Amino acid sequence: MYAVIETGGKQYRVEIGTELAVERLDVEPGQSITLDRVLLVADGAEASIGQPLVDGASVAAEVVRQDRADKVIAFKYRPKARRRVKKGHRQEQTILRVTDVVLGGRSAAEAARQAEAAAKTERERLEEAAARQAAEDAALAAKLAARAAKAAKAEAGEGVATSAPAEGAAEPPKARPSRAKTAPAPSTGAAEETEAPAPAPKRSRAKAAPSEPAAPGEPAAPGDQPAQAVDEPSTAPKRSRTKKDE
């Protein structure tokens, strides 16, 4: 909504928030005044034209300061008469700020406040929706991070046995070497059999001196019988019995 007002013999187009300089008015800075000489009021497609003034229309304004306009130079001369006149003038004026335009009970300031409140409500609603979405995104991100950390921890637990000990950590006790002798690998060739050392001959219990033979007709004592070899036969040549009897 805007209006056309008349003051100081001049016309001005004003709306809410407009600052204009008018002819000096007898008011103090900070005061509020009402300009009732309204020639036209337009609100969207509707317009009210005064004849010469609009009934029930007024414009409220606030006095910002008292000021003076820029200097204007007036120079007059008459040729061939040696007449020269130069004058400077600075018009005193009042700076106004329009705060409201009223027409038939409708206030432009009230309409602007309602629109601002609606825009603020809409903005707050959008901000709340954005904050809610951000909170949901943060919760989802935290959940995914926790799941990833759990999976990484599980993988690290599985690889503890194969991983190297960390620097500064206590080293695990070293296993003592086993004293069990490993069986020799079976030979696969004739060359290996010749190179392998021959096993030492095992002692046989038959080497002991035989006892005297029992008399004929008497049973032989169990200790009188020659001892027989219990161990496996050795590779060394056996002696004949005749040599043992001699």
C-alpha positions in Angstrom: 0.0 0.0 0.0 1.3 3.4 -0.9 0.0 7.0 -0.9 0.5 10.4 -2.4 0.7 13.2 0.1 1.0 17.0 -0.1 3.1 19.2 2.2 5.0 22.4 1.8 3.3 22.9 -1.6 4.9 19.7 -3.0 3.7 16.1 -3.6 5.5 13.0 -2.5 4.8 9.3 -3.1 5.3 7.4 0.2 5.0 3.9 1.7 6.0 2.2 4.9 9.7 2.8 5.6 10.1 5.7 3.2 12.4 8.6 4.3 11.8 11.9 2.7 12.9 15.5 3.1 10.0 18.0 3.3 9.8 21.7 3.9 10.7 22.7 7.4 8.0 21.8 10.0 7.7 23.1 13.5 8.4 19.8 15.2 11.1 18.3 17.4 13.2 15.2 16.4 11.7 12.0 17.7 8.1 13.2 17.6 5.3 11.5 15.6 3.1 13.5 13.3 0.1 12.8 11.1 -0.2 14.1 7.5 -3.8 14.3 6.6 -3.5 15.9 3.1 -3.6 12.5 1.2 -4.3 12.8 -2.5 -4.3 9.1 -3.4 -4.1 5.7 -1.7 -3.5 2.5 -3.7 -3.7 -1.0 -2.3 -2.8 -3.6 -4.9 -5.3 -3.3 -7.8 -7.6 -0.9 -5.8 -6.9 2.8 -5.7 -8.8 5.7 -4.1 -8.3 9.1 -5.6 -9.3 12.2 -3.7 -11.3 15.2 -4.9 -9.0 16.8 -3.8 -8.4 14.7 -0.7 -9.2 11.1 0.2 -11.8 10.7 3.0 -10.6 8.7 5.9 -7.0 8.5 4.7 -3.9 9.6 6.7 -0.2 9.0 6.8 1.7 8.6 10.1 5.4 9.6 10.1 8.3 10.1 12.6 10.6 13.1 12.7 14.1 11.9 12.2 16.0 15.3 12.3 16.0 18.9 11.2 18.5 19.5 8.3 19.5 21.9 5.5 19.5 21.0 1.9 22.5 21.5 -0.5 23.5 25.0 -1.4 21.9 26.4 -4.5 23.7 29.2 -6.4 21.6 32.0 -8.0 23.6 34.2 -10.4 22.1 37.1 -12.4 23.6 39.6 -14.7 22.6 42.2 -17.3 24.8 42.6 -20.3 26.2 46.0 -21.2 25.0 47.3 -17.8 27.8 46.0 -15.6 25.3 44.3 -13.3 26.3 41.0 -11.6 24.3 39.3 -8.8 25.4 36.0 -7.1 23.5 34.5 -4.2 23.7 31.2 -2.4 20.8 29.5 -0.6 20.4 26.4 1.6 16.8 25.4 2.2 15.9 24.3 5.7 14.0 21.0 5.7 12.7 18.2 8.0 13.5 14.5 7.5 10.5 12.2 8.0 10.2 8.4 8.1 6.8 7.0 7.2 5.5 4.5 9.7 1.9 3.8 8.6 -0.7 4.4 5.9 -4.3 4.2 7.0 -7.4 4.0 4.7 -10.9 3.3 6.0 -9.7 1.4 9.1 -7.2 -0.6 7.2 -3.6 -0.2 8.4 -0.6 -1.0 6.2 1.6 -1.4 9.3 -0.8 -4.0 10.8 -0.9 -5.9 7.5 2.9 -5.8 7.4 3.2 -7.1 11.0 0.9 -10.0 10.2 2.8 -10.9 7.1 6.1 -10.8 9.0 4.6 -13.0 11.7 3.4 -15.5 9.1 6.8 -15.5 7.5 8.5 -15.9 10.9 6.2 -18.8 11.7 7.0 -20.5 8.4 10.7 -19.9 8.9 10.6 -21.3 12.4 8.7 -24.4 11.0 11.4 -24.9 8.4 14.1 -24.5 10.9 12.5 -27.0 13.2 12.1 -29.5 10.3 15.8 -28.9 9.4 16.9 -29.4 13.0 14.9 -32.6 13.3 16.4 -33.9 10.0 19.9 -33.0 11.2 19.3 -34.9 14.5 18.1 -38.0 12.6 21.1 -37.9 10.3 23.5 -37.5 13.3 21.9 -40.5 15.0 22.2 -42.6 11.9 25.8 -41.6 11.4 26.6 -42.5 15.1 24.9 -45.9 14.6 26.9 -46.7 11.5 30.1 -45.6 13.2 29.4 -47.9 16.2 28.7 -50.8 13.8 31.9 -50.2 11.9 33.9 -49.9 15.2 32.4 -53.2 16.4 33.3 -55.0 13.1 36.9 -53.6 13.3 37.2 -54.7 16.9 36.1 -58.2 15.9 38.6 -58.4 13.1 41.3 -57.2 15.3 40.5 -59.9 17.9 40.7 -62.6 15.2 44.1 -61.4 14.1 45.8 -61.1 17.5 47.5 -64.5 17.3 49.2 -63.7 13.9 49.9 -60.0 14.5 53.3 -58.8 15.8 53.4 -57.6 19.4 53.1 -53.8 19.8 56.1 -51.7 20.8 56.5 -51.6 24.6 54.2 -54.6 25.2 55.4 -57.6 27.2 56.7 -60.4 24.9 55.0 -63.8 25.3 57.0 -66.5 27.0 59.1 -68.5 24.6 58.3 -72.2 24.3 61.0 -74.5 25.4 62.5 -76.8 22.7 61.2 -80.3 22.8 63.8 -83.0 23.7 62.0 -85.7 21.8 64.1 -87.0 19.0 62.6 -87.1 15.5 62.7 -90.3 13.6 65.1 -90.3 10.7 63.6 -89.9 7.3 63.3 -93.2 5.4 66.0 -93.6 2.8 64.9 -93.7 -0.8 68.1 -94.6 -2.6 70.9 -97.2 -2.4 73.5 -94.4 -2.0 71.9 -93.2 1.2 71.8 -96.8 2.6 75.6 -97.2 2.1 76.4 -93.8 3.7 74.2 -94.4 6.8 76.3 -95.8 9.8 75.7 -99.4 10.6 73.8 -100.0 13.8 75.9 -101.2 16.8 75.5 -104.8 17.7 73.1 -105.3 20.6 74.3 -107.4 23.5 72.5 -110.7 23.8 71.9 -112.5 27.1 73.3 -115.6 25.5 76.9 -114.3 26.0 76.8 -115.2 29.6 78.8 -118.4 30.5 76.6 -121.4 30.4 76.2 -123.4 33.6 77.5 -127.0 33.9 75.3 -129.6 32.3 73.0 -131.5 34.6 73.7 -135.1 35.4 71.8 -137.6 33.3 68.4 -138.5 34.7 68.2 -135.2 36.7 65.9 -132.4 35.6 67.6 -129.3 34.5 67.1 -126.3 36.7 65.6 -123.3 35.1 68.7 -121.3 35.8 71.0 -124.0 34.2 69.5 -123.6 30.7 71.4 -121.2 28.4 69.8 -117.8 28.1 68.1 -117.1 24.9 68.3 -113.9 23.1 65.3 -111.7 23.7 66.2 -108.7 21.6 66.1 -108.7 17.8 68.9 -110.6 16.1 71.8 -108.3 15.5 73.6 -108.0 12.2 76.9 -109.3 13.7 77.8 -112.9 12.9 76.8 -115.4 15.6 79.3 -117.7 17.2 78.9 -121.5 16.9 77.9 -123.5 20.0 81.0 -125.7 19.7 83.3 -122.7 20.3 81.2 -121.8 23.4 81.5 -125.4 24.8 85.2 -125.4 24.3 
